[in-house]
Amino acid sequence: MSRTLDQRLTQELAELAAADLGRLHRLLESPCARVVTVDGRQRINFASNDYLGLAAHPALARALADGALAWGAGSGAAHLVSGHLQPHAALAERLAEFTGFPGVLTFATGYLANLAVTPTLAGRGDAVFADKLNHASLIDAMQLAKANGATTQRYPHADLAALERLLAASPAQTKLIVSDTVFSMDGDLAPLPALHALAERYDAWLVLDDAHGFGVLGPQGRGSLAHFGLPADPRILLMGTLGKAAGVGGAFVAGSALAIDYLRNKARSYIFTTAAPPAVACALSASLDLIAAGDALRANLFARIAQLRDGLAGLPWHLPASPTAIQPLLVGDNAAALALARRLWENGLWVPAIRPPTVPKGTARLRISLSAAHTEADVAALIGALREAAAG
Ligand SMILES: *Cc1c(COP(=O)(O)O)cnc(C)c1O
């Protein structure tokens, strides 16, 4: 490697480190669960997206193992070549029934699922309108649509008036409104009924990313649309991830039979990638059973959310309104957020500090992630440690 190529990387990494933006893995020596072993020490885990505590559930591990024994380790090809096995089809059917949409495609990751929708539906002459705080994968999907010739505009977070002005001024043939349903670093909900009404008024597609709502919100955990009582409207494309509340991995896009048929034929991130191992689909079908029967899990999760929010009232850090498992404690400064996370860590609590570019500059935060697996004592310990840290 030439010296100059290496020099450039070394210099950029040094700049990141100097701005407290360096990134390292933490190595887990135990499964993802309520308590994890890291560097030989036990920590209460407030850092995962395993909102229902299913990631290490024995029923899912068993379904995965049985699925592998029955169907082998790999799918062997992309879905449209020879990689679409019976467990994939069964999972898609279950997801269609669960979400109420007639069409479903499954993906190996949510990132790929998001890349399948926006750039496939929007190209030359079309326009994409995206919430400023959308997940990175939706932003990348928007950039691909832009490369295909679409115009792309980002509206201020949840600002419906700004969105409506953009929609009204747009001469585009096809319009897409694209939003997270639950914002991944803030935990707040998008105003879905109003977004849906705008999509109807301006005859736009409504592309929704329910990564943090699926399994958690709505009756039986059916997701954010069900939470708001919105129908499975054919103008909606609903993405859900299956590595968060569902505890396994993968994702789906649900929509009308026509829209899903179109994506199956056109979406490059569906066509040009190997299908997930069939055993993963077996584990996910088992996970859907646990999610649908998981009212007790959700009740515990929402009790922990209320306990945390009550317990943190009056602290010097802002806790924005969030009705979901994601509770952001805004610290502001990168180094201060890292110091607070380190202090909790020393108290046996693992809460990640989230810094730019994941969140806007000056809004570094602790992203407290609650789970149905947490006990009242776990959350009390976190509240106690934060109160102590605030006292100095
Ligand atoms: C996690 C996440 C994704 C990506 O899903 P993966 O399955 O992890 O690739 C997409 N959108 C949002 C909002 C997410 O939080």
The ligand as an ORCA input file, in Angstrom:
! r2SCAN-3c Opt
* xyz 0 1
  C     -32.219     -1.027     12.225
  C     -32.937     -0.181     11.262
  C     -32.919     -0.452      9.893
  C     -32.036     -1.518      9.306
  O     -32.464     -2.773      9.620
  P     -31.417     -3.965      9.655
  O     -32.238     -5.193      9.641
  O     -30.633     -3.786     10.918
  O     -30.548     -3.818      8.442
  C     -33.706      0.305      9.066
  N     -34.455      1.322      9.539
  C     -34.471      1.633     10.845
  C     -35.320      2.775     11.324
  C     -33.703      0.906     11.752
  O     -33.689      1.229     13.029
*
